[in-house]
Every structure is written in C-alpha cells, then in structure tokens.
Amino acid sequence: MLLEQRSQTKTQSLQPSQLNLDYDLAIVGGGIVGVTLACGLKNSPLKVVLIEPQPKAVAIRRRQAYALTLQTGRILQGIGVWDEILPKITTFNQISLSDSDHPNVVHFQPEDLGTEGLGYVGEHSVILAAMHDFLDSCENVSWLCPSQVVNVDYQPDFAEIEVEAEGNTQTLRTQLVIAADGSRSPLRQAAGISTYGWKYWQSCIAMTIKTEKSHNNVAFERFWPSGPMGVLPLPGNRCQVVWTAPHAEAQALKDLDQKAFLELLEYRTGGLLGRLELESDRYVFPVQLMQSTRYIQSRLALVGDAAHCCHPVGGQGLNMGVRDAGALAQVLRQAAQNGEDIGQLRVLKRYEGWRQTENLVILGFTDFLDRMFSGNWRPKVTIRRWGLWSLQKVKPLRYLALRLMTGLLGRSIHPQH
C-alpha cells in the first residue's frame, strides 16, 4: 500500500506528558540495523516499538553473510549482545589483497594495528537471531510484526503512524520515527528527502561455498579487471563469495553450468582453497552509490540503507548502518537523560552532523577502490600495483588504511552512554 505523509502546523508546543504518546520512538524496519538501534536502547527510559512487515522467523532466514568491522564488534559489545554472537561467527586474523593473478600480495596482520583480530564474518540468521533473543528480555521494546506502515502524519510535537496488520488498522503516536526500511525507503520518499549518487556498471553475484582446504581465517579481496572479488571465511570451512562483474557477465555467471562455474571460481581464488562446492544458490544484485541530502527532518531520522548505499568492495555497507544505529542510540539516550524532546531537530542534528560526514568518507573510499581496481588500462594497472606495494612497505599508510577498513578511524561510539 502506498505510504503517504501529511504535515500540519500548530502554534503551541505541548509537553510530552500532554501528548498521550504510545511510544517514544518507532523503528520502521526490523533488519539488523533497525534491531541494533532497538538493542542499543535496551533499559533506556525510552519506550520503543519495532514495526516489521515480515514475520520474525522469515526475516531471520535470509541467506547472506557480512563482513563485520572491529568497530561494529565494539558497538555490539557495548550494547551487550556481542557475547552471544561472537562464538557463532568467524574472527579473521589476516586480510590478503591482490591484483588479479599478479604475484605481489599485501597481507595485513593484527600486529599492524595492535589488535587481536582484524574483523569478523557473520551470517544474517546468526546475528539477527541473537539480537531477537537479546530483546526478549527487554521491557521497553515491543514488536508489531508482521505490520505495514500505511501513513505517517508529522506534527510539530509528535508523529502519528497508521499501521495495518492482517486487515486491521491502528494509529500510534510517537515522538520520533526511524526509517530503517531499506535503500528504496518509502518513509524517505514520502518525506521528500532527495538523494544523489549513481548506479554502477556492475552487479554482484553472491553465494556460499564449501572449501576443500582450510581458509585459515583469512579474508581475501582480489581485484580483477571486471571488478573486485571478496572471499570471506565462515565457520565450518565455508566462505561467502561476493564477485563483482559487469551486469551481463554477472548474469552469465549465475546461469553458467555449475561445474564450469566452480572451475572458474577455483581459478579466481588461485587454488588456495582447493576444490570448491556450492552450498547456496547464486544470486545477483546491482550495486549503487547513494547518499541522502539529509538524514533527518523534524520527527524523522534515517539509518542504514535508507540513508546511504555503497559498493560492497571492502565490506563496509552493513557496518555503516550499525554505526548509524549506535551513534543514534547514544544521541537519543543522552537527550532523554537531559529531558530533551528526542524528535526535535536540535537533537537529531547531533546525529546527522556526526554520521553524514563519516559516511561520505566511506562512500568515497569504496568508490575509489572499485574504479581504481577495475579495468585493465595500463596506466591504471601500474598505479594500483604501485599502491598495493606502498601498502605493503609504507607502515604509516598501512596503518591508516587498516584504521579506515576496520572502522576505527572515525569517532568512537558508546550507545549505552
């Protein structure tokens, strides 16, 4: 059903106690980013509702895996959910970067950064299930699931959300609406918030594979003329592969006979993993760069893909969203503790000023990587191989690149403070 927005004007501001609020904030979208925000507000004075169109069991079953940065791990540790997630995912202790089949390979190690690992790889179902369990004991967070937002009416002092579930409609009154509803965000579009960016000439083909040889907890990024390929280690000698190629080539790879596809994949991984088997279907998705011109308006804030999208090279997409959620949780907790109206622009601007600039840096970084490490124009090949050599030999550059890749370069996030 088409989401609409209405806005009316009032001349007098009301106190929260006069508003008869059902909730302090409503999070629209029960994916990992929206649920991270809810987890970050556990045991806060704020009353939260999560509105998700799919049943929770369906939302959990999504077959996908993500690279998680050190910063993401620290945010989830601060929230209190990390100890449930960490034993069920892979901690990788090496990142290997190479340019197609060129013999020079850059190896990043934990000692380059002074940490115990360099990142993690976790499956969607594992992460989201742990977060659902975490929220089960959270008295200030409720679910409306499956439910669909039909209309939002933004007022100066509150927002009214019309929600439909199984043919029944109810209206909720809240101080703040959070759009965690994906890259095509109906809430963002209804609010008239514009975006800029571009669609890439590439798509990604993604799948989970079983490997003959141990992956040794190494994350690979191999750059081919058609685009980058990420190979991420999963528990049980499995890997998540994200293979970037021009649209037609990506579709052809999806349709390729399984035996021929695996032979090509074994070549592309340099034989390091031995013989490979497909554990999941291959699926193709287009990629884009997108940044919202605003992350906020009065009574509304955007997080995750609703606010921005990036190329998957470097595995930054979900991590940007988790940082949005952690930063917003920190801002909202502090505002609530100070008795402020969490839906007012003066509060929300603290979140936007923090995250919009940091996300722009990551968007530029991933765009640069894809453009520089795709194609076979000789000067570009020379520059990127010189760049890889510099990462291997120049310690300050190596350290800076690792800080950026692991999410530690930006402002620290403490969602429980």
N, C-alpha and C positions, 0 to 999 in steps of 0.2 A: 504494500500500500504506500502511496506517495506521502512522504513526510513533508509537512508544511510548517511554516513558522509565522507566528503573529506577535507583534510587539505593540504595547500600549504605553501611554505616558501617564505618570502620576505626579502630582505636585508635592506630595508629602511622603517622606521616608518613614517606614514603620520599623519598630524594634522587632528582633527575632521572636520574642515571646508573644507578639501580637499577630504573627503570620500563620499560626496553626500549621506549621511545617510537618509533612510526613517524614522527610529525611533532610539531612543537611546537604548531602550531595548524592547525585545519581550517576553511576558509571554505565554508559551505554556501550556494551561490548564486553563479552566475557572471555576474550582471548588472554594470552599470557600478560600483555601489557596492562589491560584493564584489571585483571585479577591481582597483578603485582601492586597496583595502586591501592586496591582494597586491603591487601595484606599489610601494606605499609601504614594503613590507618587503623589496624587492629588495636583495640584497647585505647583508642583515642577518644576524646569527648564527642567526636562526630558520628552521627548516625548515617550509615551508608547503605545504598541499595545497588545491586548489580542487575542490569537488565540485559538478557542474552536471548537471541531468537532461537537458538538450538538447545535441545535438551543437553544437560551437562555431560551425560555419557557419550553423546555424539560429538560434542566439542572436544572431548579428551582424545577421541580415537584418531584424530588427524595424524597421518603418517608423514612426519617430517622431523628433521633434526637440525639443530642450530649450534653454531659456534658461540660460546659464551665467554666474554672477556673477564679478566681479573676484576675489573671494576664492577661488572654485573654480579660476580660472586660475592664481592664485598657488600654490595647493596642488599642482596638476598640474605647474607649473613646478618647484617644489621637488622633486617626485618624479623629474622628468626626462623625462616623456612629453609635455609641452606643446608642444615644438617640432615634434613630428610631427603634432599635432592642429591647431594654430593656423592654418597655411596653408590648411586644408581647411574652415574654418568662417568665419562672418561675425563681425566685430567691429562692434558698433553704437555710434555716436557721438552718438546722441540718443534720448531717451525722451519720447514725447508722451502726456500723459494728458488725457482729455476726458470730459465727462459727456454721453452720447448725442450729439445734434446741437447742443448749446449752443456758441456761437461762441468762448467763452473756452477756450483750450488751454494747458496747462502744458508747457513744453519744458525738459527737463533737458539740460545740455551738459557735456562733460568738464571745462570750466573751473570748473564749480560744485563739483567735487570735487578738482580739481588732478591729474587722471589723463589718460592718452591716449585712453581709451575709457570706456564705461560698462558694457560686458558683451559677451557673445558668444551666438551661436546655433549649435548644432552638431547634426548628425544622429546618431542612435544608432549606425548602422552605421559611421560615420567614427570616432567616439570609441572604440567598443569594439574595432574592428579595429586601431587604433593601439596600444591597450593590450595586445592579444594579441601584436602584433609586439614590443612592449617586453618582454614576459615570455618570449619565445622565447629570449632570451639570459640568462635568469635561472636560475642553477643551483640556487638554494634554493627554487624554486617548482615544484610538479608539478600536473598536472591528472588528475582522474578524471572523464571526460566522454565519453559520457553515463553518469551513475551516479545512483542514487536512494538517499537515506538511509532506512533502514528502522527503525532503532532506535538510541537513544543511552543508554548506561549511565554515569551520572555517579558517579564515585568521589571520595573526598576528595583524591586525588593525581593523578588523570588521568580522562579520559573515553574510553570505548570506543564507536566508531561502527560500526554494521553497515551496509555499503554493498552494494547489489545492482546488477549490470550484466550485461545480456544473460543473465539467468537464473542467473548465478554470484554468490555472496555472499562478501564478505571482511570482516574486522574490523580496524579501525585503532585504534591507541592514541595519544592526543594530550593535551597539557596543557590545551588550550583549544579550544572550539567557538565559531565565529562564525556567528550566524544572519543571513544576508543573503538570506533566502528569501521576501521579499515581505510585503505587508500581511496576508495570511492565514497567516503564518509557522507551519508545523507545528512547528518547533522551539520557538517561543514558547509555543504552545498546550500542547505536551507538557510543557513545564517549569512549567506552571501560572501563568505571568505574565499578569496581567489587564491590561486596557486600559480607558480611558474616552474619551468623545467622543460624536460624533453623526454621523448621515448627513444631508447637506444635502437640501433640497427640489429640488435642481438636478442635472442631468447636464451633461457637456461633450461637444460634438461637435467632433472634431478632423480636420484634413485639411491637405494641402499644395497650394498653388495656384501657378500661374504668373501673373505680372503684366505688363500692357502697359507700364506706366510703371515707372521705377526706384524701388525702395524707399529708395534713398539711405542705406542702413544705419541706418534709423530703426526703433525698436521702438515699436509703438503699444499702448496699453491704453485701450479705450473702454468706458465704463460705461453700460449700458443698464438700464432698469427690470427686464428679465428676468434680468440678470446681466452680468458683465464679459466683454469680448471682447479677447483678446490676439492681435496680429498680429506675428510675429517674422520678421525678414529672414534669408533663406538665400542661399547663393551662387547665381549664375545667374538673378537676377530671379525668385526663388521666395520664398514665405513659408509659415511654419507658422501655421495659424489654430487657436485654441482658443476656442470660442464656448460660453458658459455660458447655459443656459436651464432652466426647469422641465422635469421629466422628460418629460412628454407632448409639450411643444413641441420638445425636443431630438430626440425620436424622429421627430416630424413633419418636422423639418428634414432629418434623414437620409433620409427617404423622399420628400422633395419632388423633383419633376421637376428635372433638372439645370439647365435654362435658367432656370427660376423661382428656383432656389436661388442661382445666380450673380448674378442681377439683385438679389436681396435682399442678398447679400453685398457687391456693389458699392455699394449704398446705405449699408450699415452701415459700410463703410470710407470713406465720404464722397467716393467717386470719386477719392481721392488716388492710387490705384494703377492707374487706368484699367480697361479690360476685363480680366476675370479668367477663367482656365481652371483646371479641377480637374486636378491632377497625380496625386492619390491618391484612393482611396476615402474616403468619410466614415465615421468610426466613432464610436460613442457609449460613454461610460463614466460611471458615477455617481461622485460625489465625497463625501468624508467628512473629518472631523477625527478623529484618533486619536492618543493618547499612551499609551505603556506606563507602568504604575505603576513598573516597574523596568526598567532597561536591562541588568542583569547578575544573575547568580547565580554561585555557585562553579562554575568551569569553563565558563561560558557568557556571551557578550555579544551584544547585539542591535545591528544597524546598519541605517540606511536605513528603508525602509518596514516592516521587521519591528518597528521601534521606534516609528515615528510616521508619520502621513499628514496632509497639509494640502490645503486648497483650492488649485487651480492658479493663482489670481489672484496676479500678481507673480512667477510662475515660480520659486518657492522650493523645491519638493519635492525634486528631484534634488540640488540644491545642499546641502540639509541633510544628505542621505546622504553626499555627498562629504566634507563637513566631519566627519561622524562617522568616516568611514574614515581621513581624515588625522589626526584627533586620536587615534584608537585606535592607529594606526601609530606615532605619536610616543610615546605612553604605553608601548607594548609594547617598542619599541626601547630606551627608557631603562631599563625594568625588566630587560630581557635583559642590557644592558651592566652593570647593577648586580648581576647574578647572582640576581635575584629569580625566583620561580615566577610566570609570567605568567597563570596561571589562578586565582590566589588573589584573594579579594575585596579585600584591601588594595590590590592593583594595579588591579583593574578599577574600584574606586570612584573612582579618579582620572579615568577616562574618563567614568563616569556623572555625577559631580559637575560636570564640565566641560560636557558636551553636553546633558544633560537640561534644564537651566535655559535655556540659549541656544535650544534648540529650542522650548521653551514660549513664549518671546517671539515667535518667528516664527509659531507656530500662532495666537497671539492677534492678531498683526498681520494675517495673511491672513483670519482670521475677521472681524475688524473691517472690512476692506476690502470683503469680499463683502456683509456685512449693511448697511453704510452706503451702498454704491454699487449696491445693488439696490433695486427698488421705486420707486414714484412718489408716495409720501406727501409732501405739500407741505413740512412742516417738515424732513423728511429731505433732500429735494432742496435746500432752502435751505442747510442745514448743509453738505452735501457740496460745493456750489458755492462757499460761503464758504471751505471747507477747501482747495479747488483754488486759489482766489485767494490764500490765505495761502501755499501752497507756491510760488506764482509770485513773491510780493512779499517774503516774510519770509526773508531769507537764512539765519539760523541754523536755522530749521525745514526749509528746503530742503536744507541740508547734512546735517542729522540724518536726514531721510527717505532721502536718497541713500546715506548710510553703511549704513542698515539694509537697503535694497534690494540693495545691491551686496555684502553680506556682510562689510563691513569694520568693523562696529560691535562684533562680538564679539572674543574672544581670538584672537590670531594663531596659526596652525598651521604647524608646521615638521616634517613627517612624517619627514624624513631626519635629524633630530637626536635 
